[in-house]
Amino acid sequence: MVGVLLALGCDTPSTAPPPGPEPPGPAPPRVEAVHPPTRSTGVIYDTDVWVRFTIALDTTTVDARHVALMADTRRLPITLVWDASTKTLRIVPLERLELRHTYTIELTPALRFADGLTLGQTFTSQFTTNSLRKLESPLPMNGQGSQSPFVALRWGGLTEGALGQVHYEIHVAPDSAGAADPGRPALATVLDALYVPRSRWRQDGPNYWAIHAVHTVTGERMVSPVWRFDTFPADAPYDSVLAPFSDFTWVQRTTPNRCTGSILEIGPDVVCCLRWRLGPPDTTVRLAGAAIEMTAGVGTPAPAADGPSVWFTTSSWTPCDAAYPGPPFTDEASGRLADAFTRSSNVIRYSSDALAAHVEATRRFGGFYGYLFRSDVTRRYAAPFSAAGDPVLWLYYYR
Protein backbone atom coordinates (compact mmCIF):
# COMPACT_ATOMS: atom_id res chain seq x y z
CA MET A 1 0.00 0.00 0.00
CA VAL A 2 1.32 3.42 -0.94
CA GLY A 3 0.45 5.83 1.82
CA VAL A 4 0.90 9.40 2.92
CA LEU A 5 0.90 9.97 6.70
CA LEU A 6 0.33 13.44 8.13
CA ALA A 7 0.11 14.23 11.86
CA LEU A 8 -2.11 17.23 12.54
CA GLY A 9 -2.57 19.27 15.68
CA CYS A 10 -5.63 21.15 16.85
CA ASP A 11 -6.54 24.22 14.80
CA THR A 12 -8.15 27.19 16.42
CA PRO A 13 -11.65 26.08 17.46
CA SER A 14 -14.38 27.20 15.11
CA THR A 15 -16.82 29.80 16.37
CA ALA A 16 -19.58 28.56 14.10
CA PRO A 17 -22.67 27.09 15.78
CA PRO A 18 -22.90 23.27 15.94
CA PRO A 19 -24.56 21.56 12.99
CA GLY A 20 -28.32 21.53 13.13
CA PRO A 21 -30.47 18.41 13.19
CA GLU A 22 -31.33 18.61 9.48
CA PRO A 23 -29.98 15.72 7.45
CA PRO A 24 -27.09 16.65 5.13
CA GLY A 25 -27.65 17.19 1.44
CA PRO A 26 -26.53 14.70 -1.15
CA ALA A 27 -22.84 13.86 -1.12
CA PRO A 28 -20.67 15.41 -3.80
CA PRO A 29 -20.39 13.00 -6.71
CA ARG A 30 -16.71 12.37 -5.97
CA VAL A 31 -17.45 11.05 -2.46
CA GLU A 32 -18.14 7.35 -2.92
CA ALA A 33 -18.63 6.26 0.73
CA VAL A 34 -18.11 7.45 4.27
CA HIS A 35 -17.58 5.50 7.47
CA PRO A 36 -19.24 5.48 9.90
CA PRO A 37 -22.32 5.87 7.71
CA THR A 38 -24.03 9.24 7.88
CA ARG A 39 -26.40 9.64 10.88
CA SER A 40 -25.39 6.24 12.31
CA THR A 41 -25.76 5.77 16.07
CA GLY A 42 -24.25 3.36 18.58
CA VAL A 43 -20.92 3.53 16.75
CA ILE A 44 -18.08 1.91 18.74
CA TYR A 45 -15.89 4.75 19.98
CA ASP A 46 -12.68 3.35 18.45
CA THR A 47 -14.13 2.50 15.04
CA ASP A 48 -12.29 3.43 11.83
CA VAL A 49 -13.26 6.80 10.35
CA TRP A 50 -12.71 7.27 6.61
CA VAL A 51 -13.96 8.78 3.39
CA ARG A 52 -13.60 6.98 0.05
CA PHE A 53 -13.49 8.90 -3.23
CA THR A 54 -14.07 8.04 -6.87
CA ILE A 55 -10.86 9.77 -7.93
CA ALA A 56 -7.48 10.26 -6.24
CA LEU A 57 -6.87 13.30 -4.07
CA ASP A 58 -4.19 15.89 -4.57
CA THR A 59 -2.26 15.11 -1.38
CA THR A 60 -1.11 18.73 -1.01
CA THR A 61 -4.65 19.47 0.26
CA VAL A 62 -4.79 16.51 2.66
CA ASP A 63 -4.37 18.64 5.77
CA ALA A 64 -6.27 20.21 8.67
CA ARG A 65 -7.35 23.18 6.55
CA HIS A 66 -9.38 20.93 4.27
CA VAL A 67 -10.35 17.96 6.50
CA ALA A 68 -11.71 18.04 10.05
CA LEU A 69 -13.25 15.80 12.67
CA MET A 70 -15.29 17.88 15.09
CA ALA A 71 -16.97 17.38 18.45
CA ASP A 72 -19.60 20.11 18.45
CA THR A 73 -17.54 23.11 17.33
CA ARG A 74 -14.18 21.80 18.55
CA ARG A 75 -11.78 20.49 15.93
CA LEU A 76 -10.08 17.34 17.22
CA PRO A 77 -6.38 16.66 16.72
CA ILE A 78 -6.16 14.04 13.98
CA THR A 79 -3.79 12.12 11.77
CA LEU A 80 -4.71 11.77 8.10
CA VAL A 81 -3.64 8.72 6.10
CA TRP A 82 -4.18 8.65 2.34
CA ASP A 83 -4.42 5.18 0.79
CA ALA A 84 -3.93 5.68 -2.94
CA SER A 85 -4.71 2.04 -3.79
CA THR A 86 -8.28 2.31 -2.49
CA LYS A 87 -8.70 6.11 -2.82
CA THR A 88 -9.52 6.18 0.89
CA LEU A 89 -8.69 8.98 3.32
CA ARG A 90 -8.46 7.66 6.87
CA ILE A 91 -9.13 10.12 9.69
CA VAL A 92 -7.49 8.96 12.92
CA PRO A 93 -8.36 10.96 16.07
CA LEU A 94 -5.45 11.46 18.44
CA GLU A 95 -7.70 11.43 21.50
CA ARG A 96 -10.20 8.81 22.53
CA LEU A 97 -13.72 9.65 21.45
CA GLU A 98 -16.26 10.27 24.17
CA LEU A 99 -19.24 8.02 24.68
CA ARG A 100 -22.77 8.97 23.57
CA HIS A 101 -21.40 11.96 21.67
CA THR A 102 -22.03 13.21 18.14
CA TYR A 103 -19.04 13.82 15.85
CA THR A 104 -18.88 15.52 12.46
CA ILE A 105 -16.60 14.73 9.52
CA GLU A 106 -16.12 17.87 7.45
CA LEU A 107 -14.46 18.32 4.05
CA THR A 108 -14.07 21.86 2.69
CA PRO A 109 -14.95 22.91 -0.88
CA ALA A 110 -11.26 23.57 -1.58
CA LEU A 111 -10.24 19.90 -1.18
CA ARG A 112 -8.55 19.21 -4.51
CA PHE A 113 -8.29 16.08 -6.65
CA ALA A 114 -5.50 14.76 -8.83
CA ASP A 115 -7.24 16.07 -11.98
CA GLY A 116 -7.08 19.64 -10.63
CA LEU A 117 -10.77 19.97 -9.78
CA THR A 118 -11.98 20.73 -6.24
CA LEU A 119 -14.80 19.30 -4.16
CA GLY A 120 -16.73 22.51 -4.79
CA GLN A 121 -19.00 22.29 -1.75
CA THR A 122 -18.76 21.55 1.95
CA PHE A 123 -19.33 17.91 2.80
CA THR A 124 -20.37 16.89 6.32
CA SER A 125 -21.34 13.58 7.84
CA GLN A 126 -22.30 12.95 11.46
CA PHE A 127 -22.26 9.84 13.67
CA THR A 128 -22.93 9.20 17.35
CA THR A 129 -20.78 6.93 19.52
CA ASN A 130 -21.95 4.05 21.67
CA SER A 131 -22.41 4.07 25.45
CA LEU A 132 -19.84 1.52 26.74
CA ARG A 133 -16.08 1.04 26.73
CA LYS A 134 -14.46 -2.22 25.67
CA LEU A 135 -13.52 -4.46 28.58
CA GLU A 136 -9.86 -5.42 28.80
CA SER A 137 -6.80 -6.03 31.04
CA PRO A 138 -8.10 -9.00 33.06
CA LEU A 139 -6.61 -10.12 36.36
CA PRO A 140 -5.80 -12.96 36.59
CA MET A 141 -4.26 -12.56 33.15
CA ASN A 142 -5.73 -14.77 30.47
CA GLY A 143 -4.34 -18.31 30.55
CA GLN A 144 -2.66 -18.09 33.95
CA GLY A 145 -2.47 -21.24 36.02
CA SER A 146 -1.70 -22.03 39.67
CA GLN A 147 -4.15 -19.44 40.94
CA SER A 148 -5.79 -19.37 44.35
CA PRO A 149 -9.30 -20.85 44.34
CA PHE A 150 -10.30 -17.58 46.03
CA VAL A 151 -8.68 -15.21 43.54
CA ALA A 152 -10.59 -11.96 42.95
CA LEU A 153 -11.41 -10.88 39.40
CA ARG A 154 -10.48 -7.44 38.07
CA TRP A 155 -10.69 -5.84 34.65
CA GLY A 156 -10.12 -2.55 32.86
CA GLY A 157 -12.19 -0.48 30.47
CA LEU A 158 -14.34 1.35 32.99
CA THR A 159 -16.98 3.40 31.27
CA GLU A 160 -18.24 6.92 31.82
CA GLY A 161 -21.75 7.45 33.08
CA ALA A 162 -23.75 8.45 36.10
CA LEU A 163 -23.68 6.14 39.11
CA GLY A 164 -25.94 3.17 38.53
CA GLN A 165 -26.22 3.63 34.76
CA VAL A 166 -23.69 0.88 34.10
CA HIS A 167 -23.31 -2.46 35.83
CA TYR A 168 -21.08 -5.46 35.25
CA GLU A 169 -22.36 -9.03 35.16
CA ILE A 170 -19.87 -11.74 36.15
CA HIS A 171 -20.23 -14.85 33.97
CA VAL A 172 -18.12 -17.90 34.88
CA ALA A 173 -18.43 -21.35 33.29
CA PRO A 174 -16.41 -24.52 32.64
CA ASP A 175 -16.38 -23.67 28.92
CA SER A 176 -15.87 -20.50 26.90
CA ALA A 177 -19.30 -20.58 25.23
CA GLY A 178 -21.05 -20.58 28.60
CA ALA A 179 -19.08 -17.57 29.84
CA ALA A 180 -19.95 -15.55 26.72
CA ASP A 181 -23.64 -16.50 26.63
CA PRO A 182 -25.82 -13.58 27.88
CA GLY A 183 -28.76 -15.97 28.13
CA ARG A 184 -27.20 -17.78 31.06
CA PRO A 185 -27.69 -16.30 34.53
CA ALA A 186 -24.85 -14.18 35.88
CA LEU A 187 -22.90 -15.32 38.91
CA ALA A 188 -23.12 -11.79 40.34
CA THR A 189 -23.65 -8.16 39.32
CA VAL A 190 -21.35 -5.37 40.52
CA LEU A 191 -20.93 -1.63 39.95
CA ASP A 192 -17.11 -1.57 40.12
CA ALA A 193 -14.43 -3.45 38.19
CA LEU A 194 -13.70 -5.91 41.00
CA TYR A 195 -15.41 -9.12 42.03
CA VAL A 196 -14.46 -10.89 45.27
CA PRO A 197 -16.02 -14.37 45.16
CA ARG A 198 -18.20 -15.74 47.92
CA SER A 199 -17.23 -19.35 47.25
CA ARG A 200 -14.15 -21.00 45.81
CA TRP A 201 -13.56 -21.47 42.09
CA ARG A 202 -13.52 -24.97 40.66
CA GLN A 203 -10.26 -26.80 41.25
CA ASP A 204 -10.76 -29.75 38.89
CA GLY A 205 -10.62 -27.89 35.58
CA PRO A 206 -10.38 -24.48 33.91
CA ASN A 207 -12.48 -21.47 34.90
CA TYR A 208 -13.66 -19.44 31.90
CA TRP A 209 -14.97 -15.96 32.67
CA ALA A 210 -16.29 -12.92 30.88
CA ILE A 211 -17.66 -9.57 31.98
CA HIS A 212 -20.93 -8.39 30.46
CA ALA A 213 -21.22 -4.61 30.77
CA VAL A 214 -24.80 -3.36 30.58
CA HIS A 215 -25.89 0.26 30.17
CA THR A 216 -29.25 0.54 31.89
CA VAL A 217 -30.27 3.70 30.00
CA THR A 218 -29.36 2.80 26.42
CA GLY A 219 -29.79 -0.96 26.80
CA GLU A 220 -26.39 -1.59 25.21
CA ARG A 221 -24.60 -4.77 26.30
CA MET A 222 -20.89 -5.29 25.66
CA VAL A 223 -19.28 -8.66 26.37
CA SER A 224 -15.58 -8.89 27.08
CA PRO A 225 -13.37 -11.50 25.49
CA VAL A 226 -13.60 -14.84 27.31
CA TRP A 227 -10.64 -15.26 29.64
CA ARG A 228 -9.38 -18.34 31.47
CA PHE A 229 -7.51 -19.19 34.66
CA ASP A 230 -6.71 -22.46 36.42
CA THR A 231 -6.48 -22.96 40.17
CA PHE A 232 -4.34 -25.21 42.32
CA PRO A 233 -5.86 -28.69 42.67
CA ALA A 234 -7.70 -29.41 45.90
CA ASP A 235 -4.92 -31.68 47.18
CA ALA A 236 -2.05 -29.23 46.54
CA PRO A 237 0.23 -28.81 49.59
CA TYR A 238 0.24 -25.54 51.55
CA ASP A 239 1.86 -23.96 54.59
CA SER A 240 0.41 -21.82 57.40
CA VAL A 241 1.65 -18.55 58.88
CA LEU A 242 0.27 -16.12 61.45
CA ALA A 243 -0.43 -12.55 60.30
CA PRO A 244 1.01 -9.92 62.67
CA PHE A 245 -1.66 -8.11 64.62
CA SER A 246 -2.20 -4.41 64.02
CA ASP A 247 -4.87 -2.82 66.24
CA PHE A 248 -8.39 -3.15 67.64
CA THR A 249 -11.27 -1.19 69.09
CA TRP A 250 -14.60 -1.83 70.73
CA VAL A 251 -17.23 0.59 71.94
CA GLN A 252 -20.61 0.06 73.58
CA ARG A 253 -23.73 2.09 73.01
CA THR A 254 -23.46 3.79 76.40
CA THR A 255 -19.76 3.53 77.30
CA PRO A 256 -16.55 5.12 75.97
CA ASN A 257 -14.37 3.67 73.25
CA ARG A 258 -11.83 1.05 74.32
CA CYS A 259 -8.76 0.53 72.15
CA THR A 260 -6.46 -0.86 74.87
CA GLY A 261 -6.82 -3.39 77.66
CA SER A 262 -6.98 -7.17 78.05
CA ILE A 263 -10.62 -7.76 77.01
CA LEU A 264 -12.58 -7.59 73.75
CA GLU A 265 -16.33 -7.43 74.00
CA ILE A 266 -18.78 -8.49 71.27
CA GLY A 267 -22.50 -8.01 71.65
CA PRO A 268 -25.75 -6.61 70.22
CA ASP A 269 -24.91 -3.08 71.39
CA VAL A 270 -21.16 -3.17 70.69
CA VAL A 271 -19.02 -2.16 67.73
CA CYS A 272 -15.90 -4.35 67.81
CA CYS A 273 -13.21 -4.23 65.09
CA LEU A 274 -9.83 -5.91 64.59
CA ARG A 275 -7.15 -5.48 61.98
CA TRP A 276 -4.01 -7.43 61.04
CA ARG A 277 -0.95 -6.28 59.08
CA LEU A 278 -1.10 -8.04 55.74
CA GLY A 279 1.74 -6.18 54.06
CA PRO A 280 1.81 -4.25 50.78
CA PRO A 281 -0.35 -5.45 47.87
CA ASP A 282 1.18 -8.46 46.09
CA THR A 283 -0.49 -9.84 42.97
CA THR A 284 1.64 -13.01 43.18
CA VAL A 285 -0.13 -14.19 46.36
CA ARG A 286 -1.69 -17.66 46.16
CA LEU A 287 -3.87 -18.09 49.24
CA ALA A 288 -5.19 -21.54 50.15
CA GLY A 289 -7.39 -20.33 53.00
CA ALA A 290 -7.71 -18.09 56.05
CA ALA A 291 -9.11 -18.40 59.57
CA ILE A 292 -9.56 -16.16 62.60
CA GLU A 293 -9.42 -17.56 66.14
CA MET A 294 -10.41 -15.93 69.45
CA THR A 295 -9.85 -17.13 73.01
CA ALA A 296 -12.74 -16.74 75.43
CA GLY A 297 -12.20 -14.33 78.32
CA VAL A 298 -12.54 -15.22 81.98
CA GLY A 299 -16.09 -16.28 82.83
CA THR A 300 -17.17 -16.55 79.19
CA PRO A 301 -17.88 -20.09 77.98
CA ALA A 302 -16.93 -21.00 74.43
CA PRO A 303 -19.95 -19.99 72.29
CA ALA A 304 -21.86 -22.37 70.07
CA ALA A 305 -21.52 -22.39 66.28
CA ASP A 306 -24.40 -19.94 65.92
CA GLY A 307 -22.56 -17.40 68.06
CA PRO A 308 -20.50 -14.45 66.80
CA SER A 309 -19.98 -13.53 63.16
CA VAL A 310 -17.27 -11.62 61.27
CA TRP A 311 -18.02 -8.90 58.69
CA PHE A 312 -15.81 -6.74 56.50
CA THR A 313 -15.68 -3.02 57.20
CA THR A 314 -16.40 -0.59 54.37
CA SER A 315 -14.28 2.40 55.35
CA SER A 316 -11.02 3.26 57.04
CA TRP A 317 -11.08 3.63 60.81
CA THR A 318 -8.86 4.81 63.64
CA PRO A 319 -9.00 2.59 66.73
CA CYS A 320 -9.70 5.20 69.38
CA ASP A 321 -12.14 7.18 67.19
CA ALA A 322 -14.69 4.41 66.65
CA ALA A 323 -18.23 5.10 67.79
CA TYR A 324 -21.57 3.34 68.17
CA PRO A 325 -23.22 2.43 65.77
CA GLY A 326 -20.23 3.44 63.66
CA PRO A 327 -17.87 4.25 62.15
CA PRO A 328 -16.69 1.81 61.09
CA PHE A 329 -19.65 0.34 59.21
CA THR A 330 -20.23 -2.74 57.10
CA ASP A 331 -22.36 -3.71 54.12
CA GLU A 332 -25.50 -5.09 55.72
CA ALA A 333 -26.44 -7.03 52.58
CA SER A 334 -23.15 -8.74 51.76
CA GLY A 335 -20.67 -7.93 54.52
CA ARG A 336 -21.08 -11.12 56.55
CA LEU A 337 -18.08 -13.37 55.88
CA ALA A 338 -18.23 -16.23 58.40
CA ASP A 339 -19.93 -17.49 61.55
CA ALA A 340 -17.88 -18.73 64.51
CA PHE A 341 -17.75 -22.36 65.54
CA THR A 342 -16.22 -23.97 68.62
CA ARG A 343 -12.61 -25.03 68.03
CA SER A 344 -11.87 -26.15 71.59
CA SER A 345 -13.21 -25.60 75.09
CA ASN A 346 -12.26 -21.90 75.09
CA VAL A 347 -11.45 -21.05 71.45
CA ILE A 348 -13.77 -20.10 68.59
CA ARG A 349 -12.82 -20.07 64.94
CA TYR A 350 -14.12 -18.21 61.89
CA SER A 351 -13.38 -19.87 58.56
CA SER A 352 -15.19 -19.78 55.20
CA ASP A 353 -14.62 -19.36 51.47
CA ALA A 354 -15.92 -15.79 51.68
CA LEU A 355 -13.44 -14.89 54.43
CA ALA A 356 -10.53 -16.47 52.53
CA ALA A 357 -11.51 -14.61 49.35
CA HIS A 358 -11.67 -11.30 51.21
CA VAL A 359 -8.22 -11.83 52.72
CA GLU A 360 -6.88 -12.89 49.31
CA ALA A 361 -8.23 -9.70 47.72
CA THR A 362 -6.74 -7.61 50.53
CA ARG A 363 -3.33 -9.21 50.02
CA ARG A 364 -3.48 -8.77 46.25
CA PHE A 365 -4.95 -5.31 45.84
CA GLY A 366 -5.14 -3.51 49.19
CA GLY A 367 -7.91 -1.01 49.82
CA PHE A 368 -9.73 -3.07 52.46
CA TYR A 369 -10.21 -2.03 56.04
CA GLY A 370 -10.28 -4.94 58.47
CA TYR A 371 -13.07 -6.80 60.23
CA LEU A 372 -16.07 -6.14 62.43
CA PHE A 373 -17.38 -8.73 64.91
CA ARG A 374 -20.97 -9.17 66.06
CA SER A 375 -22.93 -11.36 68.44
CA ASP A 376 -26.57 -11.62 69.49
CA VAL A 377 -25.49 -11.90 73.13
CA THR A 378 -22.62 -10.17 74.90
CA ARG A 379 -19.40 -12.22 75.00
CA ARG A 380 -15.86 -11.43 76.07
CA TYR A 381 -12.60 -12.55 74.51
CA ALA A 382 -8.94 -12.01 75.19
CA ALA A 383 -7.66 -8.79 73.63
CA PRO A 384 -4.48 -8.58 71.57
CA PHE A 385 -1.24 -8.60 73.53
CA SER A 386 -2.95 -10.02 76.63
CA ALA A 387 -1.67 -13.03 78.59
CA ALA A 388 -4.76 -15.11 77.76
CA GLY A 389 -3.97 -15.39 74.04
CA ASP A 390 -4.22 -13.00 71.09
CA PRO A 391 -6.97 -13.14 68.48
CA VAL A 392 -5.09 -14.57 65.49
CA LEU A 393 -5.43 -14.60 61.72
CA TRP A 394 -4.10 -17.76 60.12
CA LEU A 395 -2.98 -17.49 56.50
CA TYR A 396 -2.57 -20.64 54.41
CA TYR A 397 -0.34 -20.28 51.35
CA TYR A 398 0.31 -22.75 48.57
CA ARG A 399 3.91 -23.84 48.46
N, C-alpha and C positions, 0 to 999 in steps of 0.2 A: 504494500500500500504506500503510495506517495502521499505524504502529509505535510501540512504546514501548521506549526504549533505556535500560538501567540498567547502570552500571559498578560492579562489586562487587569489594571487596578480599578478602583471605584472612580467614576467621573463625579463631577459635582451633581448632587441630587437635583432632579428635575423639580420645577415648581408648578408644573402642570397638575391639574386635578387628576385623581385616579380614574381609570377607564370606567365608563358607565356600564350598566347592565345590558345594554343593547348588544345583540350578537354582531360579530364583525361582518363586514361585507365580503364579497367573494374574494378568494385569494388571487393575487396577480398570477397571470398565466404561467409564469416561470417558476412558481412555487408548486412543486409536485406533491409534497406531503410534509406534515409537521408532526412531531412527537414531543410530548403527549398530544393526542388529538385535541382540537379546539373544543373548549368548554367541558373537557373531561373532569370528573371528580373522583375522589378516592385514589389519586395517583400516589404510588409509593414515593416517599420523599427523596430517595436516592436514585430514582429512575433516570434513564438517559434522556437528554433534551437535545433535539436536533431538527434541522430543516433540510429537506432534500429539494434540489432544483432540477429543472429540465435541461439546463445548460450550465457549463462551468462558470464559477465566479472569477472575477479579477481579484486576486488575493491582496492587492494593494488596498482594497476597501474592506477587507476582513479585519475589522478593528472595532473598538468601543464607540467610535463615532457613528458607526453604521449598524451595529448589532447590540442589543441590550436584553438583559433578563432583569425584570423589575418586580419588586415586592411593593405594592401600592405605587408610590412615586419614587421609591429608592432604587437606584441602579445597583445591582449586586456586582461584586468583583467576580469576573469570569475568566476562563481560558477558552479560546476558540480554536478548534481543530478542523481544518479543511481536508476532507477525503476526496481527492480528485477522481478516484476510481468509481465512486458511487455518487459523486456530485452532492455530497452530504456535508453540511456544516454542523459540527457538534458544539454545543454550548455547555460548558462544564462549570457549574458554580463553585467558587472557592470557599464557600461557607455552607454548612448544612442547612437545607431548607427547613423551615418551620412546619409544624403540623397544622392541618386544617386552615391553610392559608392559600390565597389566590396569587398566582404569579403570571406575569405577562412577558411573552416573547415579542420583541419589537425589532423590525427591520425598517430602516429609513429609505425614502425614495431614492437617495443617492447611491445605494448599494449597486455596484457596477458588475457587469458580466464580461466574460472573455471576448465577446463580440463587440464590446464598446458601449452597448446599451445599458441603461440603468433600470432599476425596479420601477421607478416612476410614480410610486404611491407608497404610503406607509402601510406596512403589513403588521398586524398584531394577532396574537393567539393566546388565550388564557387557559390555565388549568388550575385545579385545586388539589392540594396534597391530602393524603390520608390522615388518620387520627392516631396511629400507633407507630412506635419505633420497632425495628427488628430486634429480636432477642438474641443475645450472643454472650461470649465469655463465660462459659459455665464453670462452676466449681462444685464437685470435682471436675477436672478437665476430662474431656471426652476420651474414653478408652482406658482410664486409669484403673489399675487393680490394687489389691491389698488395702482397701479402704475400711474404715471403721463401719460396722453395721449401724452406727448412730450418726453418720456423717450428715451435716447440714448441707442443704442445696442453696447455691447462690448463682446469680446470673446478672449480666449487664443488659444495657439497652432500655433503661428506664425512660418512660415517656412523659411528656408534659401533660398537664391537665389538672383540673381542680381535684381536691381530695375526694376520693370515692368514685370518680368518673372512670377510673381504670382499676381492674383487679386482675390477679394472676392465678390461674388454675394450675395446680400441680398434678400432672398425669404421670404415673409410674406403672410399668407393666413388665412382664417377663419377655416381651418381644417388642420390636420397634413399631410395628403397626398399631399395637394397643396403646402405646404412649402417644402416638400422633392422632388417634381417633377422637374427635370432639364428641362423638356420640356416647362414649364411655364415661361413666361418672368420674369426676375429679377426686383425687385423694384429699385435697384441701384447697381452700381459696384464701389468698393473702393479698394485702395491699402493698407490701414492700418486697424487694427482690431478695428475700431470705426465707427459707422454710426449714424450721427445726422439727424433725419428725417426732411423733409421739410413740412410735413403736419401731423396732429394729427393721432394717432392710433385709431382704432375703439373703441367705448366706450359702445357698446351694445352686447358684446360677447368677447370670448377669441381671442387673437392674437397668432397664431402659427408662429414660425420663424425658419429658418435654414440658415446656411452659406454654400455656395458652393464655395470651393476653387478650382481655375483652374490654372494649370501650363501651360503657353502659349508656352513653348518649347516642353515639353513632351506630352502635351495633356491630362495629368492626371486630373481627376476631383474627389475631395473628398467632400462628403456631411456630414455635422455635424449631430448629433442627432437633432431631431425636439424638440424645446423648446417652452414653453408657458408662457405668462404673461397676466394678466387682468388689465384693467385700471379702474379708478373711473368712475362711470356713469356720463353722461352729466349734470345731475341735482344735483350733489353732492355739498354741501355747501363749500365755501372757504372764506378766509380772505385776505386783502390786506395790504402790508407794503411798505414803501419807502426804497430803497437801499441807503446807505450813498454814497455821491459823493466822488470820489477820485481825479482826475485831468483831465486836458484838454489841447489841443494845437490846433492852426490853423496857417497856413502859406500860403501866396500867392506866386505866381510865381515870383514876382518881389519885394516883401517886406520881412522884417525879420520875424522870428518866433515870435508868440505871445502866451504865456502860462499864462498870467495874464491879468487883465483888466475886464471891465464890458460887453464886446461885444464878441459874437462868429460870425464868418462870414463863410458862406457856398456858394460856387459858382463853376463855371466851371474851374477856375484856382486857386482853394484853396484846400489844404489838411486840413481837420478839424476832430479831433478825441476826443472822450470822454471816460471816464472809471469810473465805479462805484466799490465800495468795496463790494464784494459778499461773503467774508469770506472764510475759509478753505474748501476744498472739503468735501462733505457730501453725501454719497450714500443713505441716508434715505430721501432726499429731494423729495417732491411730488408737483411739480409746476403745477398750474392750468392755468397760463398765464403770460404774461409780456407785458409792454407797456412803451414807452419813450415819454415824452412830453417836448416841447420847447415853450418858450414865445417869441413872436416877439419883436425885439428891436424897439426903437423909429424910426418912419418914415418907418417902414417895415410892409406892410399889411400882414395879415394872408394868406399864400400861398394856392393855390388850391390843390386838392388831388393828382394831378400829379406833385407836387412840389418836395421837397427833398426826398432823400432815405437814408437808413441806411444799412451799409455793415459791415461784420466782418473783423477785421484786422488779418493778417497771421503771424505776428511776434511781439516780444516785442518792446516797444518804450518808450523813455524818453521824457516827455512833451517838454522841451525846446531844444531838439535835432532833432525834426522833420524837414523835408525838403520837398520841392516840386520837383518832383512828389511823393516823398517818401524817406525814410521810414516815417511812416509805409505804407505798401501796403495791398492790398486785393486780393482775388481770383476773377478775372474778369469774370469767367464762372459761379461760384456758390456763390459768396460772398454777393450778394444782399439779404437782409433779409426782408425788408418792405419798402413801400412807405408811405409818410406822408399824412394825411388827416386833414381837418380843424376840430378842436374840439370845438373851440369857436371863438370869433371875433379876438383874438390875440394869440391863442394857437394851435399848431399842435401836432398831435399824430401819433406815429408809433406803429403798433400792427399787428402781424401776427403769424401763426403757426410756421413759420421758425424762427422768432425772439424768441418766447417762447422756442422752442426746443434748440436753441443756448444758451440761458440763463440757461436752465435746465442742459445742458451738462457742462456748466461752473461751476455751483453750485455743480454738482456731482463729476466731475473729475478734474477740474482745467485745466491749460494749454492753456487757451484762453486769448486774448489780448485786448479786448475792441472793440470799434465801430468807424467806419469812416462814415462821413456824406457828401453827395454830392447833388448838385443842378445844373440844367441847367442855371439858372440865379443867380446872386449874391443876397443873402438874409442875414439879420442880426438878431441875436437872443440874448437874455439875457444870459450872461456868468454865470457860477457857482459863488455863493457867492455875486451876485449883488443884488441891491434892487428890480430890476424888476421881479425876480423870477427865481430860478434855473432850469436848465434842469433836469428832474427827471426820474428815472427808477422805475416803479411800479412793484412789485412782488406779484403775487396772489398764495397763498398756500392753498391746501386742509386742512381742519380742521382735 
